[in-house]
Amino acid sequence: MTKDRSEMIRVDQAGEFGATRIYAGQLAVMGDRAPHSAEIRAMAEQEKGHRAEFDALMAERGVRPTALQPFWDVAGFALGAGTALLGPEAAMACTAAIETEIDEHYTRQLEELEKDGDDPELADMIHRFREDEREHRDAAFAHGAERAPAYPLLSTAIRLGCRAAIRLSEKI
């Protein structure tokens, strides 16, 4: 590995951790009988698998997790619970907004990795996970994300928060 990829791995692991917490918050409110609960549970399981792979890569490469992880733990759960309290479409709007940002984030990372060609293992992981995140985004739109109350405002706020979380978790 000719370039240090610690920031990339740290922020991606933090994002996958945050996703598991968002889905945990949504499921805590929605339970198993709400519309889209099964879909959310399936997405949560995929995110859990992504996180496990990043956890293993961090351990293998000696990358420290973000110091903000305790904050993301609470913030992710609160975001998930809060959007679920607004209704199933708002929970889907949350997923659509976050996965839109993650798709863009992973695409930028892949462009850098492919240009440098120095870390095929990480590039493969990010490529696989980006495809899953795109499926989550598409499913969220198919399940009514855009019908959420105040969708444009909700989506913009969540996307801005996601961008901020990415920038902070890279460094801290």
N, CA, C and O of each residue as an XYZ file, in Angstrom:
688
protein
N       0.867     -1.177      0.000
C       0.000      0.000      0.000
C       0.903      1.226      0.000
O       1.603      1.486      0.979
N       0.887      1.974     -1.092
C       1.786      3.115     -1.195
C       1.226      4.359     -0.527
O       1.990      5.264     -0.192
N      -0.061      4.430     -0.326
C      -0.677      5.579      0.320
C      -1.350      5.120      1.598
O      -1.874      4.008      1.673
N      -1.333      5.983      2.605
C      -2.011      5.643      3.844
C      -3.525      5.715      3.627
O      -4.048      6.768      3.262
N      -4.198      4.647      3.841
C      -5.646      4.584      3.636
C      -6.403      4.597      4.961
O      -7.589      4.271      5.005
N      -5.720      4.973      6.037
C      -6.350      4.949      7.354
C      -7.603      5.803      7.423
O      -8.618      5.364      7.964
N      -7.551      7.025      6.884
C      -8.724      7.902      6.943
C      -9.904      7.289      6.194
O     -11.043      7.347      6.655
N      -9.618      6.707      5.043
C     -10.665      6.106      4.229
C     -11.331      4.945      4.979
O     -12.556      4.835      5.014
N     -10.525      4.109      5.557
C     -11.055      2.957      6.296
C     -11.809      3.429      7.537
O     -12.891      2.923      7.838
N     -11.239      4.398      8.259
C     -11.868      4.907      9.488
C     -13.258      5.484      9.190
O     -14.227      5.156      9.875
N     -13.353      6.341      8.174
C     -14.634      6.981      7.888
C     -15.657      5.966      7.372
O     -16.843      6.075      7.680
N     -15.213      4.991      6.602
C     -16.149      4.000      6.081
C     -16.667      3.095      7.193
O     -17.847      2.744      7.215
N     -15.793      2.721      8.106
C     -16.244      1.907      9.243
C     -17.224      2.716     10.094
O     -18.233      2.184     10.558
N     -16.925      4.004     10.300
C     -17.823      4.858     11.086
C     -19.187      4.960     10.413
O     -20.219      4.946     11.083
N     -19.187      5.062      9.087
C     -20.453      5.141      8.361
C     -21.267      3.873      8.479
O     -22.485      3.922      8.655
N     -20.602      2.748      8.384
C     -21.324      1.476      8.517
C     -21.834      1.298      9.951
O     -22.928      0.776     10.164
N     -21.038      1.734     10.927
C     -21.487      1.705     12.317
C     -22.719      2.593     12.477
O     -23.717      2.184     13.071
N     -22.639      3.824     11.937
C     -23.773      4.742     12.027
C     -25.028      4.169     11.392
O     -26.127      4.327     11.924
N     -24.868      3.503     10.257
C     -26.020      2.906      9.581
C     -26.686      1.851     10.458
O     -27.913      1.777     10.522
N     -25.878      1.034     11.134
C     -26.481      0.018     12.010
C     -27.260      0.669     13.146
O     -28.291      0.151     13.575
N     -26.767      1.802     13.628
C     -27.453      2.499     14.722
C     -28.745      3.174     14.230
O     -29.748      3.188     14.943
N     -28.716      3.728     13.022
C     -29.926      4.336     12.458
C     -31.017      3.277     12.322
O     -32.158      3.495     12.728
N     -30.657      2.135     11.750
C     -31.656      1.083     11.580
C     -32.126      0.535     12.926
O     -33.293      0.171     13.071
N     -31.237      0.474     13.899
C     -31.649      0.030     15.245
C     -32.685      0.990     15.822
O     -33.665      0.558     16.430
N     -32.469      2.291     15.632
C     -33.432      3.281     16.115
C     -34.767      3.164     15.403
O     -35.821      3.257     16.031
N     -34.723      2.963     14.105
C     -35.966      2.819     13.350
C     -36.732      1.582     13.799
O     -37.945      1.634     14.004
N     -36.027      0.483     13.948
C     -36.705     -0.759     14.343
C     -37.200     -0.705     15.782
O     -38.204     -1.337     16.111
N     -36.514      0.039     16.641
C     -36.981      0.188     18.027
C     -38.349      0.875     18.059
O     -39.188      0.551     18.899
N     -38.566      1.803     17.162
C     -39.843      2.508     17.102
C     -40.878      1.707     16.308
O     -42.026      1.578     16.733
N     -40.475      1.179     15.170
C     -41.419      0.552     14.252
C     -41.774     -0.885     14.609
O     -42.860     -1.361     14.279
N     -40.866     -1.570     15.276
C     -41.106     -2.965     15.578
C     -41.125     -3.813     14.315
O     -40.612     -3.410     13.271
N     -41.722     -4.987     14.427
C     -41.739     -5.926     13.308
C     -42.982     -5.812     12.433
O     -43.021     -6.368     11.336
N     -43.997     -5.096     12.910
C     -45.257     -5.090     12.171
C     -45.494     -3.837     11.351
O     -46.469     -3.775     10.603
N     -44.651     -2.858     11.468
C     -44.841     -1.613     10.716
C     -44.516     -1.841      9.246
O     -43.773     -2.759      8.900
N     -45.081     -0.996      8.380
C     -44.725     -1.105      6.955
C     -43.210     -0.968      6.784
O     -42.588     -0.101      7.397
N     -42.652     -1.784      5.989
C     -41.237     -1.743      5.629
C     -40.291     -2.278      6.710
O     -39.075     -2.209      6.535
N     -40.807     -2.803      7.807
C     -39.923     -3.331      8.858
C     -39.025     -4.439      8.337
O     -37.839     -4.487      8.663
N     -39.583     -5.326      7.530
C     -38.781     -6.436      7.006
C     -37.672     -5.904      6.098
O     -36.543     -6.394      6.137
N     -37.997     -4.906      5.286
C     -37.005     -4.295      4.405
C     -35.891     -3.634      5.230
O     -34.707     -3.788      4.929
N     -36.285     -2.908      6.258
C     -35.297     -2.231      7.116
C     -34.431     -3.261      7.832
O     -33.216     -3.087      7.937
N     -35.043     -4.323      8.320
C     -34.270     -5.368      9.003
C     -33.245     -6.000      8.051
O     -32.112     -6.270      8.452
N     -33.634     -6.234      6.808
C     -32.707     -6.811      5.830
C     -31.555     -5.847      5.530
O     -30.402     -6.265      5.423
N     -31.872     -4.557      5.396
C     -30.811     -3.567      5.174
C     -29.876     -3.506      6.375
O     -28.659     -3.404      6.218
N     -30.444     -3.569      7.564
C     -29.636     -3.526      8.786
C     -28.656     -4.701      8.832
O     -27.507     -4.541      9.243
N     -29.112     -5.867      8.411
C     -28.224     -7.037      8.399
C     -27.072     -6.858      7.415
O     -25.937     -7.236      7.704
N     -27.368     -6.284      6.256
C     -26.284     -6.020      5.299
C     -25.284     -5.038      5.879
O     -24.075     -5.236      5.756
N     -25.779     -3.971      6.516
C     -24.882     -2.967      7.103
C     -24.028     -3.591      8.210
O     -22.858     -3.245      8.377
N     -24.625     -4.500      8.951
C     -23.879     -5.207     10.001
C     -22.730     -6.007      9.393
O     -21.633     -6.049      9.949
N     -22.984     -6.635      8.263
C     -21.933     -7.374      7.566
C     -20.845     -6.450      7.045
O     -19.660     -6.775      7.127
N     -21.240     -5.291      6.507
C     -20.257     -4.311      6.039
C     -19.373     -3.868      7.204
O     -18.149     -3.799      7.090
N     -20.030     -3.568      8.324
C     -19.270     -3.107      9.487
C     -18.282     -4.180      9.943
O     -17.137     -3.866     10.267
N     -18.708     -5.426      9.971
C     -17.817     -6.508     10.405
C     -16.589     -6.600      9.500
O     -15.479     -6.834      9.980
N     -16.784     -6.419      8.201
C     -15.628     -6.458      7.292
C     -14.695     -5.272      7.531
O     -13.475     -5.429      7.506
N     -15.259     -4.092      7.762
C     -14.402     -2.940      8.061
C     -13.725     -3.093      9.419
O     -12.567     -2.706      9.574
N     -14.425     -3.649     10.404
C     -13.801     -3.895     11.709
C     -12.586     -4.806     11.549
O     -11.533     -4.550     12.133
N     -12.731     -5.859     10.764
C     -11.625     -6.801     10.548
C     -10.468     -6.112      9.812
O      -9.304     -6.324     10.151
N     -10.783     -5.302      8.821
C      -9.740     -4.595      8.077
C      -9.017     -3.598      8.979
O      -7.801     -3.436      8.876
N      -9.754     -2.934      9.857
C      -9.127     -2.003     10.801
C      -8.160     -2.738     11.723
O      -7.046     -2.272     11.965
N      -8.584     -3.870     12.225
C      -7.723     -4.648     13.113
C      -6.483     -5.135     12.369
O      -5.372     -5.069     12.894
N      -6.676     -5.619     11.160
C      -5.567     -6.128     10.353
C      -4.541     -5.036     10.037
O      -3.337     -5.291     10.030
N      -5.026     -3.820      9.776
C      -4.134     -2.730      9.363
C      -3.783     -1.757     10.482
O      -3.054     -0.790     10.262
N      -4.291     -2.007     11.662
C      -3.962     -1.146     12.790
C      -4.546      0.255     12.680
O      -3.913      1.226     13.093
N      -5.749      0.366     12.125
C      -6.402      1.661     11.985
C      -7.282      1.892     13.202
O      -8.080      1.031     13.573
N      -7.136      3.051     13.818
C      -7.976      3.367     14.977
C      -9.362      3.812     14.516
O      -9.494      4.434     13.461
N     -10.389      3.500     15.293
C     -11.727      3.988     14.948
C     -11.815      5.487     15.231
O     -10.957      6.057     15.905
N     -12.859      6.108     14.709
C     -13.053      7.515     15.002
C     -13.304      7.709     16.493
O     -13.968      6.896     17.135
N     -12.770      8.788     17.027
C     -13.024      9.127     18.433
C     -14.474      9.563     18.632
O     -14.945      9.670     19.765
N     -15.172      9.810     17.540
C     -16.571     10.248     17.603
C     -17.562      9.088     17.670
O     -18.773      9.312     17.679
N     -17.070      7.870     17.715
C     -17.969      6.708     17.696
C     -19.044      6.762     18.785
O     -20.197      6.444     18.493
N     -18.723      7.151     20.031
C     -19.804      7.235     21.032
C     -20.887      8.244     20.634
O     -22.069      8.033     20.905
N     -20.479      9.329     19.997
C     -21.452     10.315     19.528
C     -22.296      9.740     18.398
O     -23.516      9.901     18.390
N     -21.648      9.062     17.433
C     -22.393      8.484     16.308
C     -23.348      7.397     16.793
O     -24.407      7.187     16.201
N     -22.975      6.712     17.864
C     -23.842      5.688     18.450
C     -25.187      6.306     18.831
O     -26.245      5.808     18.448
N     -25.124      7.399     19.593
C     -26.341      8.060     20.070
C     -27.037      8.810     18.935
O     -28.253      8.710     18.777
N     -26.267      9.559     18.148
C     -26.854     10.361     17.068
C     -27.524      9.475     16.023
O     -28.610      9.799     15.543
N     -26.889      8.365     15.668
C     -27.478      7.455     14.689
C     -28.793      6.878     15.186
O     -29.789      6.867     14.462
N     -28.792      6.398     16.429
C     -30.021      5.839     16.992
C     -31.117      6.899     17.037
O     -32.265      6.622     16.690
N     -30.765      8.116     17.466
C     -31.752      9.196     17.564
C     -32.310      9.563     16.182
O     -33.510      9.799     16.039
N     -31.446      9.609     15.176
C     -31.917      9.910     13.826
C     -32.869      8.822     13.339
O     -33.919      9.117     12.768
N     -32.503      7.582     13.565
C     -33.373      6.480     13.153
C     -34.708      6.510     13.878
O     -35.760      6.394     13.250
N     -34.671      6.662     15.187
C     -35.915      6.695     15.968
C     -36.756      7.906     15.587
O     -37.972      7.802     15.433
N     -36.102      9.056     15.436
C     -36.830     10.280     15.092
C     -37.532     10.193     13.756
O     -38.684     10.608     13.626
N     -36.845      9.654     12.760
C     -37.495      9.548     11.449
C     -38.605      8.503     11.479
O     -39.636      8.679     10.830
N     -38.407      7.425     12.218
C     -39.462      6.405     12.319
C     -40.695      6.974     13.022
O     -41.823      6.628     12.673
N     -40.482      7.845     14.011
C     -41.620      8.467     14.693
C     -42.439      9.342     13.746
O     -43.637      9.533     13.953
N     -41.795      9.868     12.712
C     -42.505     10.668     11.709
C     -43.307      9.797     10.750
O     -44.181     10.290     10.037
N     -43.009      8.505     10.737
C     -43.749      7.575      9.894
C     -42.846      6.757      8.998
O     -41.670      7.082      8.831
N     -43.392      5.685      8.413
C     -42.588      4.793      7.583
C     -41.947      5.491      6.387
O     -40.821      5.164      6.011
N     -42.654      6.449      5.787
C     -42.065      7.145      4.644
C     -40.878      7.999      5.075
O     -39.902      8.114      4.334
N     -40.945      8.593      6.248
C     -39.819      9.392      6.751
C     -38.615      8.495      7.043
O     -37.472      8.886      6.806
N     -38.873      7.298      7.556
C     -37.771      6.351      7.767
C     -37.122      6.017      6.428
O     -35.898      5.925      6.333
N     -37.930      5.837      5.408
C     -37.391      5.566      4.071
C     -36.682      6.797      3.500
O     -35.683      6.660      2.793
N     -37.187      7.989      3.798
C     -36.530      9.220      3.343
C     -35.144      9.333      3.966
O     -34.206      9.786      3.310
N     -35.009      8.932      5.205
C     -33.713      8.925      5.877
C     -32.746      8.001      5.142
O     -31.608      8.378      4.858
N     -33.202      6.808      4.843
C     -32.365      5.851      4.118
C     -31.987      6.398      2.747
O     -30.823      6.326      2.351
N     -32.947      6.938      2.028
C     -32.674      7.464      0.689
C     -31.634      8.584      0.743
O     -30.720      8.620     -0.081
N     -31.765      9.483      1.692
C     -30.836     10.609      1.803
C     -29.427     10.129      2.140
O     -28.454     10.536      1.505
N     -29.331      9.271      3.132
C     -28.008      8.795      3.551
C     -27.363      7.974      2.445
O     -26.184      8.158      2.141
N     -28.117      7.078      1.846
C     -27.517      6.224      0.819
C     -27.142      7.012     -0.433
O     -26.212      6.630     -1.143
N     -27.844      8.092     -0.712
C     -27.450      8.962     -1.818
C     -26.073      9.562     -1.544
O     -25.210      9.587     -2.422
N     -25.878     10.042     -0.318
C     -24.573     10.612      0.054
C     -23.483      9.540      0.068
O     -22.361      9.789     -0.372
N     -23.808      8.358      0.570
C     -22.804      7.294      0.650
C     -22.428      6.813     -0.749
O     -21.264      6.497     -0.996
N     -23.375      6.754     -1.649
C     -23.067      6.396     -3.030
C     -22.040      7.380     -3.596
O     -21.043      6.967     -4.188
N     -22.280      8.669     -3.415
C     -21.333      9.681     -3.902
C     -19.975      9.563     -3.210
O     -18.932      9.668     -3.854
N     -19.996      9.346     -1.911
C     -18.764      9.205     -1.123
C     -17.949      7.994     -1.593
O     -16.750      8.102     -1.847
N     -18.610      6.852     -1.703
C     -17.914      5.646     -2.154
C     -17.413      5.797     -3.597
O     -16.343      5.292     -3.938
N     -18.179      6.486     -4.436
C     -17.741      6.698     -5.816
C     -16.461      7.526     -5.853
O     -15.546      7.209     -6.613
N     -16.384      8.574     -5.051
C     -15.155      9.384     -4.983
C     -13.978      8.535     -4.501
O     -12.874      8.625     -5.040
N     -14.222      7.721     -3.496
C     -13.148      6.865     -2.989
C     -12.684      5.875     -4.053
O     -11.485      5.659     -4.230
N     -13.633      5.281     -4.754
C     -13.270      4.319     -5.809
C     -12.465      4.978     -6.921
O     -11.519      4.387     -7.442
N     -12.832      6.179     -7.276
C     -12.061      6.899     -8.300
C     -10.614      7.077     -7.848
O      -9.689      6.875     -8.635
N     -10.416      7.447     -6.603
C      -9.060      7.612     -6.070
C      -8.317      6.283     -6.023
O      -7.154      6.202     -6.419
N      -8.981      5.256     -5.544
C      -8.343      3.942     -5.448
C      -7.997      3.378     -6.818
O      -6.930      2.790     -7.000
N      -8.888      3.554     -7.773
C      -8.619      3.034     -9.119
C      -7.501      3.824     -9.793
O      -6.696      3.253    -10.530
N      -7.446      5.124     -9.548
C      -6.381      5.959    -10.121
C      -5.023      5.536     -9.558
O      -4.049      5.406    -10.299
N      -4.970      5.325     -8.245
C      -3.709      4.958     -7.593
C      -3.369      3.480     -7.789
O      -2.198      3.117     -7.905
N      -4.392      2.635     -7.824
C      -4.186      1.200     -8.017
C      -3.388      0.517     -6.928
O      -2.791     -0.535     -7.154
N      -3.376      1.115     -5.738
C      -2.503      0.603     -4.686
C      -3.206     -0.237     -3.617
O      -2.551     -0.751     -2.710
N      -4.516     -0.381     -3.711
C      -5.214     -1.112     -2.653
C      -6.427     -1.842     -3.226
O      -7.564     -1.442     -2.979
N      -6.190     -2.909     -3.990
C      -7.317     -3.623     -4.619
C      -8.283     -4.238     -3.601
O      -9.476     -4.352     -3.881
N      -7.791     -4.632     -2.436
C      -8.672     -5.216     -1.421
C      -9.710     -4.193     -0.959
O     -10.902     -4.494     -0.898
N      -9.253     -2.994     -0.637
C     -10.168     -1.950     -0.192
C     -11.094     -1.527     -1.332
O     -12.283     -1.302     -1.110
N     -10.565     -1.418     -2.533
C     -11.393     -1.045     -3.684
C     -12.516     -2.065     -3.896
O     -13.653     -1.686     -4.176
N     -12.202     -3.348     -3.765
C     -13.220     -4.386     -3.925
C     -14.304     -4.262     -2.860
O     -15.492     -4.361     -3.168
N     -13.902     -4.045     -1.611
C     -14.884     -3.893     -0.530
C     -15.812     -2.717     -0.810
O     -17.034     -2.843     -0.730
N     -15.220     -1.582     -1.137
C     -16.021     -0.381     -1.349
C     -16.946     -0.565     -2.541
O     -18.099     -0.136     -2.501
N     -16.463     -1.187     -3.586
C     -17.313     -1.435     -4.754
C     -18.518     -2.307     -4.379
O     -19.654     -1.990     -4.731
N     -18.261     -3.395     -3.670
C     -19.356     -4.288     -3.263
C     -20.365     -3.562     -2.376
O     -21.577     -3.675     -2.564
N     -19.839     -2.816     -1.407
C     -20.725     -2.136     -0.471
C     -21.505     -1.020     -1.154
O     -22.667     -0.784     -0.826
N     -20.872     -0.333     -2.102
C     -21.576      0.734     -2.823
C     -22.790      0.157     -3.555
O     -23.848      0.785     -3.591
N     -22.641     -1.020     -4.130
C     -23.770     -1.637     -4.824
C     -24.913     -1.932     -3.851
O     -26.079     -1.723     -4.185
N     -24.587     -2.413     -2.660
C     -25.621     -2.648     -1.644
C     -26.292     -1.339     -1.248
O     -27.515     -1.280     -1.121
N     -25.491     -0.279     -1.050
C     -26.051      1.012     -0.637
C     -26.974      1.559     -1.725
O     -28.004      2.157     -1.416
N     -26.619      1.363     -2.975
C     -27.491      1.801     -4.074
C     -28.814      1.036     -4.045
O     -29.873      1.613     -4.290
N     -28.752     -0.255     -3.747
C     -29.984     -1.040     -3.623
C     -30.849     -0.514     -2.484
O     -32.069     -0.432     -2.621
N     -30.227     -0.156     -1.361
C     -30.977      0.390     -0.225
C     -31.651      1.705     -0.621
O     -32.822      1.924     -0.311
N     -30.909      2.575     -1.303
C     -31.461      3.857     -1.749
C     -32.652      3.624     -2.671
O     -33.704      4.240     -2.501
N     -32.488      2.741     -3.640
C     -33.562      2.477     -4.600
C     -34.785      1.875     -3.914
O     -35.921      2.208     -4.252
N     -34.550      0.996     -2.958
C     -35.666      0.400     -2.205
C     -36.396      1.474     -1.394
O     -37.624      1.464     -1.303
N     -35.644      2.385     -0.815
C     -36.264      3.458     -0.021
C     -37.168      4.324     -0.898
O     -38.275      4.683     -0.497
N     -36.691      4.651     -2.085
C     -37.543      5.430     -2.996
C     -38.764      4.618     -3.415
O     -39.867      5.158     -3.500
N     -38.578      3.337     -3.676
C     -39.695      2.479     -4.071
C     -40.736      2.351     -2.958
O     -41.912      2.114     -3.230
N     -40.301      2.507     -1.701
C     -41.212      2.386     -0.558
C     -41.701      3.740     -0.049
O     -42.138      3.849      1.096
N     -41.631      4.757     -0.879
C     -42.303      6.010     -0.548
C     -41.492      7.087      0.130
O     -42.068      7.969      0.766
N     -40.188      7.053      0.020
C     -39.354      8.070      0.669
C     -39.813      9.485      0.328
O     -39.858     10.354      1.199
N     -40.148      9.709     -0.922
C     -40.511     11.066     -1.360
C     -41.895     11.499     -0.883
O     -42.277     12.654     -1.068
N     -42.648     10.585     -0.272
C     -43.959     10.937      0.297
C     -43.855     11.338      1.769
O     -44.868     11.634      2.404
N     -42.645     11.349      2.310
C     -42.448     11.720      3.718
C     -42.859     13.173      3.935
O     -42.768     13.995      3.024
N     -43.308     13.479      5.146
C     -43.642     14.881      5.444
C     -42.410     15.772      5.223
O     -41.312     15.451      5.678
N     -42.607     16.870      4.534
C     -41.535     17.846      4.270
C     -40.289     17.174      3.679
O     -39.162     17.472      4.073
N     -40.514     16.268      2.733
C     -39.407     15.482      2.175
C     -38.204     16.323      1.744
O     -37.081     15.997      2.129
N     -38.387     17.378      0.969
C     -37.184     18.114      0.526
C     -36.352     18.650      1.698
O     -35.123     18.578      1.675
N     -37.010     19.173      2.697
C     -36.305     19.694      3.871
C     -35.646     18.564      4.662
O     -34.484     18.667      5.054
N     -36.388     17.501      4.889
C     -35.866     16.355      5.631
C     -34.657     15.754      4.915
O     -33.629     15.487      5.538
N     -34.782     15.546      3.624
C     -33.693     14.958      2.852
C     -32.457     15.855      2.859
O     -31.342     15.371      3.054
N     -32.643     17.138      2.649
C     -31.511     18.071      2.632
C     -30.809     18.098      3.985
O     -29.580     18.069      4.045
N     -31.569     18.154      5.057
C     -30.973     18.197      6.396
C     -30.173     16.925      6.683
O     -29.065     16.995      7.216
N     -30.723     15.782      6.337
C     -30.030     14.514      6.590
C     -28.776     14.418      5.731
O     -27.732     13.973      6.207
N     -28.867     14.829      4.479
C     -27.691     14.768      3.598
C     -26.581     15.688      4.098
O     -25.409     15.314      4.067
N     -26.935     16.873      4.552
C     -25.924     17.788      5.106
C     -25.282     17.193      6.357
O     -24.066     17.271      6.536
N     -26.092     16.606      7.208
C     -25.556     15.958      8.405
C     -24.630     14.810      8.059
O     -23.602     14.613      8.706
N     -24.995     14.059      7.044
C     -24.164     12.938      6.594
C     -22.822     13.446      6.068
O     -21.777     12.876      6.382
N     -22.845     14.504      5.278
C     -21.589     15.085      4.764
C     -20.693     15.550      5.908
O     -19.482     15.329      5.888
N     -21.293     16.190      6.896
C     -20.514     16.655      8.052
C     -19.922     15.466      8.811
O     -18.761     15.499      9.219
N     -20.716     14.431      8.994
C     -20.226     13.241      9.700
C     -19.049     12.609      8.961
O     -18.093     12.154      9.589
N     -19.113     12.581      7.648
C     -18.021     12.029      6.845
C     -16.748     12.835      7.080
O     -15.695     12.267      7.368
N     -16.841     14.137      6.958
C     -15.645     14.984      7.110
C     -15.043     14.861      8.509
O     -13.825     14.763      8.663
N     -15.898     14.866      9.512
C     -15.397     14.773     10.889
C     -14.769     13.427     11.175
O     -13.721     13.352     11.817
N     -15.397     12.362     10.707
C     -14.895     11.013     11.018
C     -13.607     10.674     10.294
O     -12.871      9.796     10.744
N     -13.313     11.335      9.196
C     -12.039     11.100      8.508
C     -10.866     11.492      9.404
O      -9.837     10.817      9.418
N     -11.025     12.582     10.150
C      -9.904     13.168     10.883
C      -9.906     12.870     12.385
O      -8.854     12.693     12.999
N     -11.085     12.820     12.949
C     -11.170     12.736     14.425
C     -11.342     11.296     14.880
O     -11.431     11.034     16.080
